[in-house]
Amino acid sequence: MMSTKSVCYNQNHPFKGVSGLVNIRFIMSNFGQTTDNESFNSVAPLESLYPDLAHNTVSNATTDALNPEPSVSTRIIYWYHPDYVGNVDLVTDLNQEAYEFYLYNPWGESLYHWESGSSSWNSPYRFNSKEFDAETGMHYYGARYHHPKLSVWMSVDPLAHKYVGHAPFGFLGCNPILMVDPDGQGHFINEKGKVIGNDGIDDGKIYLLKTSRNFGDEENPTNAINYKEHRQTIKFIKENSGNSEAFGEDKTAYQNSVELVSDSQARKQMSTIVKQDDGKGGTKDKNNREYGGVVRGNEVIESPAGAVASPKEDSQATITHPDVQSGDIFFHSHPSGSITEEPEKSSTSSNVYGGETRIYSFRQLPSAFDLNNANGIEYVFARGNNMVYIYSKGQILGAMKMKHFENISVE
């Protein structure tokens, strides 16, 4: 009969080259096991979860002449060592020894594979840390399969119907340098465009956590959520990331977030339109008028530019959207233009006598008019400070720098 003995990882002697992985309590908890008992004798053998590791493939097995079958085996644990883009390059075993080594070309095809031969088990997680299907020779990305030899997706994007105008077999709007989408799920992001977690629902939506900032402005007197709600929402999202059931039962994350335009190309088109104002201020006409349009589905429709205004005479510029339909999302810019007036100089001397320099500029935050007339979620692109303000009737919901809005990194 074969008995199994569990060997505990010694935290005082971490694996070679993996000194950061020293929290065995955290690591083993990911296997659904407890570490209260140092010997681990009470937990189920790992071989019961992974049959390929049983009997003939266990390491450090001992035999004797009377009993040719292994009498004692050691629990097998492997460590993955990803490179800077998430590919599993090296796998090591419990004895700090190299077990497998992989090299890939940029499209995921295996260029080189070395294995120690100490076990018949091979790592299923390889390129992009995605599971390799040995039967098909493809990598499974959750939403669809990718063929590494042909460098193509084997099916259309499940959300292709939401992105009319994009190639259905494409990925990330054909912009993989700036955009990342490992699983196609609904993601919650912070003001820097970084992912907090996802709701486990394959709908491609992007939610910005509402701001807890008070903008200190009489026209925007309150923050969307308070600091405590902000921290609690982040905690909930992180603890339940990927658990669609948890997000279905508790709507806190959705209530404390605002859904953004999810299509990356649409966001870039919005930015391109408002960047007709170059953000450099001054008195040029192009920097003293508003630009904008509407987002209809994933189509961005530009509106005629507003009339040229003067920051000295007008508190705000204006723009009109002529073609409005139900469900349209409005966006417009606030100009960067400014006027600087120097103090008057003496007619008999170059010295300045009294007075002060006056600078007139346009309001950058959503105005009272914007807030009072909002129809759903709307956007102000503040060209004077390169911010994007997302608001609804009566309140600013969130704010991001334009560069973060354009290049949301879903990872």
C-alpha positions in Angstrom: 0.0 0.0 0.0 1.2 3.5 -0.8 1.2 6.2 1.8 1.6 9.9 1.1 3.7 12.3 3.1 3.3 16.1 2.7 6.4 18.2 2.8 6.1 21.8 4.0 8.0 24.5 2.2 10.6 26.0 4.5 10.1 29.8 4.5 13.7 30.3 5.7 15.0 28.8 2.5 13.1 30.2 -0.5 13.4 28.8 -4.0 16.4 30.0 -6.0 15.5 33.1 -8.0 12.0 33.2 -6.5 12.8 34.9 -3.2 9.5 36.8 -3.3 7.4 33.6 -3.0 7.8 33.0 0.7 4.3 33.2 2.0 3.3 29.5 2.1 0.1 30.2 3.9 -1.1 32.4 1.0 0.2 30.1 -1.7 -1.3 26.9 -0.3 -4.6 28.6 0.4 -5.0 28.9 -3.4 -5.1 25.1 -3.5 -8.0 25.1 -1.1 -5.8 23.7 1.7 -5.2 24.9 5.2 -1.8 25.4 6.7 -2.8 25.3 10.4 -1.2 21.8 10.6 2.5 22.1 9.8 2.7 18.5 8.6 -0.2 18.9 6.1 -1.0 15.2 6.8 -4.7 16.0 7.2 -5.1 17.4 3.7 -6.0 15.5 0.6 -3.1 14.4 -1.6 -2.4 16.7 -4.5 -2.4 13.5 -6.6 -6.1 13.1 -6.0 -6.7 16.4 -7.7 -4.2 15.8 -10.5 -4.2 12.0 -11.4 -1.2 12.5 -13.7 1.0 13.0 -10.6 0.0 9.7 -9.0 2.1 6.6 -8.5 4.6 6.5 -11.4 5.1 10.2 -11.7 5.6 11.3 -8.0 9.0 12.5 -7.1 11.4 11.3 -4.4 9.6 7.9 -4.2 11.5 5.2 -2.3 11.3 1.4 -2.8 12.6 -1.7 -1.2 13.3 -5.2 -2.3 10.2 -6.7 -0.7 7.8 -4.0 -1.9 8.6 -2.8 -5.4 5.9 -0.2 -5.3 6.8 3.2 -3.9 6.1 3.3 -0.2 6.4 7.0 0.4 5.8 9.9 -1.9 6.3 13.6 -1.7 3.7 16.1 -2.6 4.6 17.8 -5.9 4.4 21.5 -6.2 5.6 23.5 -9.2 6.4 27.2 -9.5 5.7 29.3 -12.6 8.2 32.0 -13.6 6.6 34.4 -16.1 8.6 37.0 -18.2 7.7 40.7 -18.5 4.8 40.1 -20.8 3.3 37.2 -18.8 4.6 34.2 -20.8 5.6 31.2 -18.7 9.3 30.7 -19.5 10.5 28.6 -16.6 8.9 26.0 -14.3 10.8 24.8 -11.2 10.0 22.1 -8.7 10.0 21.9 -4.9 13.7 21.2 -4.9 14.5 24.5 -6.6 15.5 22.6 -9.8 14.5 23.6 -13.3 11.7 21.4 -14.5 10.6 22.9 -17.8 11.8 25.8 -20.0 10.0 27.4 -22.9 10.8 29.9 -25.7 8.1 31.4 -28.0 8.0 33.6 -31.1 5.9 36.8 -30.9 2.8 35.0 -32.0 2.8 32.2 -29.5 4.4 29.4 -31.4 6.8 27.3 -29.3 10.4 27.8 -30.5 12.0 25.6 -27.9 10.9 23.3 -25.1 13.2 21.7 -22.6 12.1 19.3 -19.8 14.1 17.6 -17.1 12.4 14.2 -17.7 11.8 13.7 -14.0 8.0 13.5 -14.5 5.5 12.9 -17.3 3.6 16.1 -16.4 3.8 19.2 -18.6 2.7 22.7 -17.7 -0.6 23.5 -19.4 0.0 27.3 -18.9 2.4 28.7 -21.4 2.2 31.7 -23.9 0.5 34.7 -22.2 0.0 32.3 -19.2 -2.9 30.9 -21.2 -3.8 27.2 -21.2 -2.4 25.1 -24.0 -4.7 22.6 -25.5 -2.5 19.6 -26.5 -5.2 18.1 -28.7 -5.6 21.1 -31.0 -2.2 22.8 -30.5 -4.0 26.1 -29.6 -4.1 28.4 -26.7 -7.4 29.0 -24.9 -8.1 32.7 -24.0 -11.5 32.2 -22.4 -13.5 33.9 -25.1 -11.9 32.0 -28.1 -9.0 29.9 -29.2 -5.8 31.3 -30.8 -3.8 29.3 -33.3 -0.1 30.1 -32.6 1.3 28.6 -35.9 -1.1 30.6 -38.0 -1.3 33.5 -35.7 -5.1 33.8 -36.1 -8.2 33.6 -33.9 -10.3 30.5 -34.7 -13.6 32.3 -34.2 -15.0 35.8 -34.3 -15.0 38.0 -31.2 -18.1 37.0 -29.1 -18.8 40.8 -28.8 -18.3 41.5 -32.5 -21.9 42.6 -32.8 -21.2 45.5 -30.4 -18.3 46.8 -32.5 -19.7 47.4 -36.0 -16.9 48.7 -38.3 -14.3 46.5 -36.6 -13.0 43.3 -38.1 -14.8 40.5 -36.3 -11.7 38.4 -36.2 -9.6 41.3 -34.8 -8.4 41.9 -31.3 -8.1 45.2 -29.3 -9.2 47.2 -32.3 -6.0 46.2 -34.0 -4.0 48.1 -31.5 -2.3 45.5 -29.2 0.6 47.9 -28.3 -1.6 50.2 -26.2 -4.6 48.0 -25.4 -4.9 44.8 -23.3 -7.9 42.6 -22.9 -7.0 39.2 -21.4 -10.5 37.8 -20.9 -13.1 40.1 -22.5 -15.0 40.6 -19.2 -16.6 43.7 -17.7 -13.8 45.5 -15.9 -13.7 48.1 -13.1 -11.0 50.7 -13.4 -9.6 53.6 -11.3 -8.9 57.1 -12.4 -5.5 56.1 -13.9 -7.2 53.6 -16.2 -5.9 50.6 -14.3 -8.0 47.6 -13.7 -9.3 46.9 -10.1 -11.1 43.7 -11.0 -13.8 42.3 -13.2 -17.4 41.1 -12.7 -16.9 37.8 -14.5 -19.6 38.7 -17.1 -18.4 38.5 -20.7 -19.9 41.8 -21.9 -16.8 43.9 -22.5 -18.1 46.8 -20.4 -15.8 49.2 -18.6 -16.8 50.8 -15.3 -15.0 53.8 -13.8 -15.1 53.9 -10.0 -16.9 57.1 -9.0 -14.7 59.8 -7.6 -14.5 60.6 -3.9 -12.9 63.9 -4.6 -14.6 67.2 -3.7 -13.8 69.6 -6.5 -14.3 72.6 -4.1 -16.6 74.3 -6.5 -19.9 76.0 -5.7 -21.4 74.6 -8.9 -20.3 71.1 -7.9 -20.6 71.1 -4.1 -20.5 67.4 -3.3 -18.4 64.3 -4.2 -20.1 61.3 -5.9 -19.2 58.9 -3.1 -17.4 59.4 0.1 -13.9 58.1 0.9 -15.2 55.2 3.0 -17.6 54.0 0.2 -14.7 54.4 -2.2 -12.4 52.1 -0.2 -15.1 49.6 0.5 -16.1 49.3 -3.2 -12.4 48.7 -4.2 -12.2 46.0 -1.5 -15.4 44.3 -2.7 -14.2 44.4 -6.4 -10.8 42.9 -5.5 -12.2 40.2 -3.2 -14.9 39.1 -5.7 -13.1 39.7 -9.0 -14.4 37.2 -11.6 -17.3 36.0 -9.4 -20.4 37.0 -11.4 -22.7 35.6 -8.7 -21.2 37.9 -6.1 -21.7 40.9 -8.4 -25.2 39.8 -9.1 -26.2 39.6 -5.5 -24.5 42.8 -4.4 -24.9 45.8 -6.7 -22.5 48.1 -4.7 -19.8 48.0 -7.4 -22.2 49.1 -10.1 -23.9 51.7 -8.0 -20.5 53.3 -7.1 -19.2 53.2 -10.6 -20.1 54.8 -13.9 -20.1 52.9 -17.2 -17.8 54.4 -19.8 -17.7 54.2 -23.6 -16.2 50.7 -23.9 -15.0 50.8 -27.5 -11.4 52.0 -27.6 -11.7 53.4 -31.1 -14.7 55.4 -30.2 -12.8 56.9 -27.2 -9.9 57.9 -29.5 -12.3 59.5 -32.0 -13.9 61.5 -29.2 -10.4 62.7 -28.2 -9.4 63.5 -31.8 -12.5 65.7 -32.3 -11.9 67.8 -29.1 -8.1 68.0 -29.8 -8.9 70.5 -32.6 -8.3 72.8 -29.6 -4.6 72.1 -29.1 -4.7 72.9 -25.4 -2.1 75.7 -25.6 -4.5 78.5 -24.7 -4.1 82.0 -26.2 -6.4 83.9 -28.4 -6.5 81.7 -31.5 -10.0 81.0 -32.7 -9.5 77.2 -32.6 -8.7 77.4 -28.9 -11.7 79.6 -28.0 -14.6 77.5 -29.2 -16.1 74.2 -28.2 -15.9 70.9 -30.1 -17.9 67.8 -29.6 -20.5 65.4 -30.8 -22.5 62.3 -29.8 -21.7 58.6 -29.4 -24.4 56.4 -30.9 -23.7 52.8 -30.3 -20.0 52.6 -31.3 -20.3 55.3 -33.9 -19.0 58.8 -33.1 -20.8 61.6 -34.9 -19.1 65.0 -34.8 -21.2 68.2 -34.3 -20.4 71.5 -35.9 -17.9 73.5 -33.8 -19.4 76.2 -31.6 -19.0 79.9 -32.2 -15.8 81.6 -31.1 -16.1 83.1 -27.6 -14.0 85.4 -25.5 -13.0 84.3 -22.0 -13.1 87.9 -20.9 -16.6 88.6 -22.1 -18.1 85.1 -21.9 -18.1 82.8 -18.9 -18.4 79.8 -21.2 -18.5 78.9 -24.8 -21.3 76.8 -26.3 -22.0 74.1 -28.9 -25.2 72.7 -30.4 -25.7 69.0 -31.4 -28.1 69.2 -34.3 -28.8 65.4 -34.8 -30.0 64.0 -31.5 -31.5 60.5 -31.0 -32.6 58.6 -27.9 -29.7 56.9 -26.3 -27.0 59.3 -27.6 -24.1 60.1 -25.3 -23.1 63.7 -25.5 -19.5 65.0 -25.2 -18.0 68.5 -25.7 -14.9 70.4 -24.9 -14.2 73.4 -22.7 -11.8 75.7 -24.5 -8.2 76.3 -23.4 -8.2 79.8 -24.7 -7.1 82.7 -22.4 -6.5 86.4 -22.5 -3.7 88.0 -20.4 -3.8 91.7 -19.6 -0.7 93.4 -18.3 -0.9 96.4 -15.9 -0.8 99.8 -17.7 2.6 101.4 -17.9 3.4 105.1 -17.4 3.5 107.1 -20.6 6.8 108.7 -19.5 8.6 105.7 -18.1 9.0 102.0 -18.8 8.4 101.3 -15.1 5.0 99.8 -14.2 3.0 101.8 -11.7 0.3 99.9 -9.7 -2.2 97.4 -11.1 -1.8 93.7 -11.6 -1.7 91.1 -14.4 -5.2 89.7 -15.2 -5.7 86.4 -16.8 -9.1 85.5 -18.2 -9.8 81.8 -19.0 -12.8 79.5 -19.6 -14.2 77.3 -16.9 -12.8 73.7 -17.1 -15.2 71.8 -14.8 -18.7 71.0 -16.1 -20.8 74.2 -15.7 -24.1 74.6 -13.9 -25.7 74.6 -17.4 -24.0 71.3 -18.2 -25.1 69.7 -14.9 -28.6 71.0 -15.0 -29.3 69.9 -18.6 -27.5 66.6 -18.6 -29.4 63.8 -20.2 -27.8 60.6 -18.9 -24.0 60.2 -18.7 -22.1 63.0 -20.5 -18.5 64.0 -21.0 -16.6 67.3 -20.7 -13.1 67.3 -22.2 -11.3 70.2 -20.4 -8.6 71.3 -22.9 -7.1 73.8 -20.4 -6.0 71.0 -18.0 -6.3 67.9 -20.2 -8.9 66.2 -18.0 -12.1 64.3 -18.9 -15.0 64.9 -16.5 -17.9 62.4 -16.6 -21.1 63.7 -15.2 -24.8 63.3 -15.0 -27.6 65.6 -13.9 -26.5 67.6 -10.9 -23.2 65.9 -10.2 -19.7 65.0 -11.4 -19.3 61.3 -11.3 -15.7 60.8 -12.2 -12.6 62.4 -13.7 -9.6 61.1 -15.7 -6.6 62.5 -17.5 -7.2 62.4 -21.3 -4.2 60.1 -21.8 -5.7 57.6 -19.4 -9.2 57.8 -21.0 -7.7 57.2 -24.4 -5.5 54.3 -23.4 -7.5 52.4 -20.7 -5.4 49.3 -20.0 -7.7 46.3 -19.2 -5.2 43.9 -17.6 
